[in-house]
Amino acid sequence: MRARPTTAAALLALFASGCDLLAFEPTGSKNSTPQTISPGVQQIIGGTVPPPAWIALQAGYVYFTSPDGNTVARVPNFVGGNLETLCCTTGERPQRLAVSSSYLWFTSSQGVSRVDLNSMQRQLINPASSYGIAFTPSNIFWTQDGGNVMQAALDGSNPIQIAGGQGRPEAITTDPNAVYWLPTTGGPWPMRYPFPSGPAQNLSANGSISFSTGQILVDGTEVYWTDPDQGGLYKVTTNSGSQTLDIVTDHQNRPMGIALDTNYVYWTNQGDGTVVRLPRLGGSAQTIATGQATPTGIVVDGSGAYWANQGNSNNVGGSIMHWSLPPGG
């Protein structure tokens, strides 16, 4: 197992000195051992559901992709709703998704697809095998086989490459000013492409090694991401150039999905089946669910948190779960 950095200063010093990060031994964690709180957890849907991976919320529905089940589907965001399958074909392995009030976009081995949420008709809008997907009111952005980051109109027209040589980037997100993604070559630092025409910028300028990537989110001037292999959640600002890495928490067990609300950062730990939250301004981590079967994607709204359990290696235990916020949040 890879060793993990213990402080931002230590990690940056390793980059500056050219030392091998993998040889650095941890001596402690930024945060205390999580305390388990009353879960208030309900299963939205389970049983024979195709094992879900990544999820999104829109207009009373939880949308999800199932790579192992070759399925994109949705279910009402309450217990007892019916599953509605939207696609796909055998071997397609849909990956990540993004949903607006009118359209669902998702990536797969076939490329980028768009589903009209009124007609429920699917259209393949780019044929290259793809991974991550995000959108703004006027464009979609996705990551592609071969390490490319792409941009196009919402219907897939006028595609352009905005970055290349990014390894196998999967995680991507947007804010009103830029698109952000996590490369798997050239360093662990998020990349930022400011609108309207770039160029792509490294948010630290200290990248030198390859980290695995989980998910990336932007809120205001803060960029958060998960790193499953290093077992941590990290944060930098949206400013380009050299800056200090903030280790939000480390010593986690393959953190994958991440979500934010006003007060907390939430994440899923695939390795030990826990879902955890931590006050964004500092404090103790709180385990909101245990015993989950490979929890992956997570989203939050005013009612609490939703996440996808992929199930075990035999695709048993796949489900969509909900945790209700306790009184006072």
C-alpha positions in Angstrom: 0.0 0.0 0.0 1.2 3.5 -0.7 2.3 5.6 2.2 0.4 8.9 2.6 1.6 12.5 3.2 0.9 13.9 6.7 1.1 17.6 6.1 0.9 19.9 3.1 4.3 21.3 3.8 5.8 17.8 3.8 4.2 16.9 0.5 5.3 20.1 -1.2 8.8 19.6 0.2 8.9 16.2 -1.4 8.0 17.6 -4.8 10.6 20.3 -4.4 13.3 17.8 -3.5 12.4 15.2 -6.1 12.0 12.5 -3.4 9.8 9.5 -4.0 6.5 10.2 -2.4 5.9 6.4 -2.1 8.7 6.1 0.4 7.3 8.7 2.8 6.0 7.1 6.0 2.9 8.7 7.7 3.2 9.7 11.3 -0.3 10.9 12.0 -3.6 12.2 10.6 -4.9 15.7 10.4 -8.3 14.7 11.8 -9.3 12.6 14.8 -10.8 9.1 14.4 -14.4 9.5 13.1 -17.3 9.1 15.5 -20.3 7.2 14.4 -23.6 9.1 14.7 -27.2 8.0 14.4 -27.4 7.1 10.7 -31.0 7.7 9.7 -30.2 5.6 6.6 -32.8 4.2 4.2 -32.5 2.2 1.0 -34.1 4.0 -1.9 -33.8 0.9 -4.1 -31.9 -2.3 -4.0 -32.4 -6.0 -4.7 -32.0 -6.7 -8.4 -31.0 -3.1 -9.3 -28.1 -3.0 -11.7 -25.1 -2.1 -9.5 -24.9 1.7 -9.5 -21.7 3.7 -9.5 -22.1 7.4 -10.2 -25.2 9.4 -9.4 -26.9 12.8 -10.0 -30.0 14.5 -8.6 -32.6 16.3 -10.8 -36.2 17.2 -10.3 -37.1 14.5 -7.8 -35.1 11.7 -9.4 -31.8 10.0 -8.7 -30.1 9.2 -12.0 -27.3 6.6 -12.0 -24.9 4.8 -14.2 -24.0 1.1 -13.9 -20.9 0.1 -15.7 -21.2 -3.6 -14.7 -24.9 -3.6 -15.4 -24.5 -1.8 -18.8 -27.3 0.5 -17.6 -28.3 4.1 -17.2 -31.4 4.5 -15.1 -33.4 6.7 -12.7 -35.5 6.2 -9.7 -37.7 8.6 -7.7 -35.8 10.0 -4.7 -38.0 8.4 -2.1 -38.5 4.8 -0.9 -40.8 2.6 -3.0 -40.4 4.3 -6.4 -40.1 2.3 -9.6 -36.8 2.0 -11.5 -36.9 3.4 -15.0 -34.1 2.1 -17.4 -32.9 4.6 -20.0 -30.3 2.5 -21.8 -27.7 0.8 -22.7 -26.3 -2.1 -24.7 -24.2 -5.1 -23.6 -20.5 -4.1 -23.2 -21.1 -0.4 -23.3 -20.2 0.2 -19.7 -21.6 3.7 -19.0 -19.3 5.7 -16.8 -20.1 9.2 -15.4 -23.1 11.4 -16.0 -24.4 15.0 -15.8 -28.0 16.1 -15.7 -29.7 19.4 -16.4 -33.4 20.2 -16.3 -33.7 19.1 -20.0 -31.0 16.6 -20.7 -28.9 13.8 -19.3 -25.4 13.3 -20.7 -23.3 10.2 -20.0 -20.0 8.7 -21.1 -19.3 5.1 -22.1 -17.1 2.9 -24.3 -19.3 4.1 -27.2 -18.6 7.8 -26.6 -20.8 10.6 -25.3 -24.6 10.3 -25.4 -27.4 12.7 -24.6 -30.9 11.7 -23.5 -33.8 14.1 -23.9 -35.6 14.0 -20.6 -38.9 14.9 -22.3 -38.9 12.3 -25.1 -36.4 9.9 -23.4 -34.7 9.5 -26.7 -31.0 8.9 -26.7 -28.5 10.4 -29.2 -24.8 9.4 -29.5 -23.2 12.9 -30.0 -19.5 11.9 -30.0 -18.2 8.4 -30.8 -14.9 8.3 -29.0 -14.7 6.2 -25.8 -15.0 8.7 -22.9 -15.0 8.9 -19.0 -15.9 12.1 -17.2 -18.6 14.6 -18.2 -19.7 18.1 -17.0 -21.7 21.0 -18.5 -22.4 24.7 -18.4 -25.5 26.5 -19.8 -23.9 26.6 -23.2 -21.3 23.7 -23.5 -20.5 20.2 -22.4 -17.0 19.1 -21.4 -15.7 15.5 -21.2 -12.5 13.5 -20.8 -11.6 11.0 -23.5 -9.5 7.9 -24.3 -6.0 9.0 -25.2 -5.9 11.8 -22.5 -7.9 14.5 -24.3 -10.2 17.0 -22.6 -13.0 18.1 -25.0 -15.5 20.8 -25.4 -18.7 21.0 -27.6 -22.1 22.6 -27.7 -24.8 21.0 -25.7 -25.9 18.9 -28.7 -22.3 17.7 -29.3 -21.7 20.0 -32.3 -18.5 21.9 -32.9 -16.2 19.7 -30.7 -12.7 21.0 -29.9 -9.8 19.7 -27.9 -8.9 22.0 -25.0 -6.2 19.8 -23.5 -4.2 16.7 -24.4 -1.7 14.4 -22.8 -3.7 14.1 -19.5 -3.2 10.4 -19.1 -6.6 8.8 -18.3 -8.6 11.7 -16.8 -11.9 10.7 -15.4 -13.0 13.4 -12.9 -14.2 16.7 -14.4 -16.4 19.6 -13.2 -17.2 23.2 -14.0 -18.1 26.5 -12.4 -19.2 29.7 -14.1 -15.6 30.7 -14.9 -13.8 27.5 -15.9 -13.7 23.7 -16.3 -11.5 21.7 -13.9 -10.2 18.1 -14.2 -7.8 15.7 -12.6 -5.0 14.4 -14.9 -3.4 11.0 -14.2 -0.1 12.1 -15.8 1.9 15.3 -15.1 1.1 15.5 -11.4 -1.7 15.2 -8.9 -2.7 18.8 -9.2 -6.1 19.8 -10.7 -6.1 21.5 -14.1 -8.2 24.6 -14.9 -9.2 25.9 -18.3 -10.7 29.4 -17.9 -13.5 30.4 -20.2 -13.8 31.3 -23.0 -10.5 30.1 -24.5 -8.0 29.0 -21.9 -5.2 28.1 -21.9 -5.2 25.2 -19.5 -3.5 26.0 -16.2 -1.9 23.8 -13.5 -3.4 24.9 -10.2 -0.1 24.3 -8.3 2.8 24.2 -10.9 4.4 21.6 -8.7 3.1 18.4 -10.4 5.6 15.7 -10.9 4.1 12.3 -10.3 0.9 10.5 -11.2 -1.9 10.0 -8.6 -5.1 8.0 -9.2 -8.2 10.2 -9.3 -11.6 9.9 -7.8 -13.9 12.9 -8.1 -13.4 16.7 -8.2 -15.8 19.5 -7.1 -15.5 23.3 -7.1 -17.3 25.6 -4.6 -16.5 29.3 -4.8 -12.8 29.6 -4.7 -12.1 26.1 -3.4 -11.3 23.0 -5.4 -11.8 19.7 -3.6 -10.9 16.2 -4.8 -10.5 12.6 -3.6 -7.5 10.3 -4.2 -8.3 6.7 -3.6 -4.8 5.4 -3.7 -3.3 8.0 -1.3 -6.4 7.7 1.0 -7.0 11.4 1.2 -9.2 14.4 0.4 -7.3 17.5 -0.8 -8.1 21.1 -1.5 -6.5 24.1 -3.3 -7.9 27.4 -4.5 -8.9 28.2 -8.0 -5.9 30.5 -8.4 -3.3 29.2 -10.9 0.4 28.9 -10.0 2.2 27.6 -7.0 0.2 27.4 -3.8 -0.2 25.4 -0.6 -2.0 22.1 -0.7 -4.5 21.7 2.0 -5.0 18.1 3.2 -8.6 18.1 4.2 -8.3 14.6 5.7 -6.1 11.5 5.1 -5.8 7.9 6.3 -9.1 7.1 4.6 -9.8 3.8 3.0 -10.1 4.4 -0.8 -12.2 7.7 -0.7 -14.0 8.0 -4.0 -17.1 10.1 -4.3 -17.3 13.6 -2.8 -20.1 16.1 -2.2 -20.3 19.5 -0.6 -23.0 21.5 1.2 -22.6 24.8 3.0 -21.2 23.4 6.2 -19.8 19.9 5.4 -17.7 17.9 2.9 -19.0 14.4 2.4 -17.3 11.3 0.9 -17.5 7.6 0.4 -14.9 5.1 1.4 -14.9 2.2 -0.9 -12.4 0.2 1.1 -14.3 -0.1 4.4 -17.8 0.6 3.3 -18.3 3.9 5.2 -19.8 7.3 4.3 -18.3 10.2 6.2 -18.7 13.9 6.6 -16.4 16.6 8.0 -17.1 20.3 8.9 -15.6 22.4 6.2 -14.3 24.9 8.8 -12.7 22.2 10.9 -13.8 19.7 13.5 -14.3 16.0 13.9 -15.2 13.6 11.1 -18.6 11.9 11.5 -19.4 8.5 10.0 -23.0 8.7 8.8 -23.1 5.1 7.5 -21.2 1.8 7.9 -21.5 -1.6 6.2 -22.1 -0.2 2.8 -21.2 -2.3 -0.3 -18.5 -0.4 -2.2 -20.0 3.1 -1.9 -19.0 5.3 -4.9 -20.9 8.3 -6.1 -22.5 10.7 -3.6 -24.6 13.8 -3.9 -26.3 16.0 -1.3 -29.4 18.2 -1.1 -31.5 19.9 1.6 -32.8 16.5 2.9 -29.4 14.8 3.3 -27.1 12.6 1.3 -27.6 10.1 -1.4 -25.0 7.6 -2.5 -24.6 4.6 -4.8 -23.5 1.2 -3.5 -21.8 -0.8 -6.3 -22.1 -4.1 -4.4 -19.5 -6.8 -3.9 -17.3 -8.5 -6.5 -20.3 -10.6 -7.6 -22.5 -7.5 -8.1 -24.5 -8.4 -5.0 -25.7 -5.5 -2.8 -26.1 -2.8 -5.3 -28.4 0.0 -4.1 -29.2 3.7 -3.9 -29.1 4.9 -0.3 -30.3 8.0 1.5 -29.2 9.5 4.8 -31.5 12.2 6.4 -30.0 15.2 8.0 -30.4 15.2 11.8 -32.2 18.2 13.5 -29.9 21.2 13.2 -28.1 19.7 10.2 
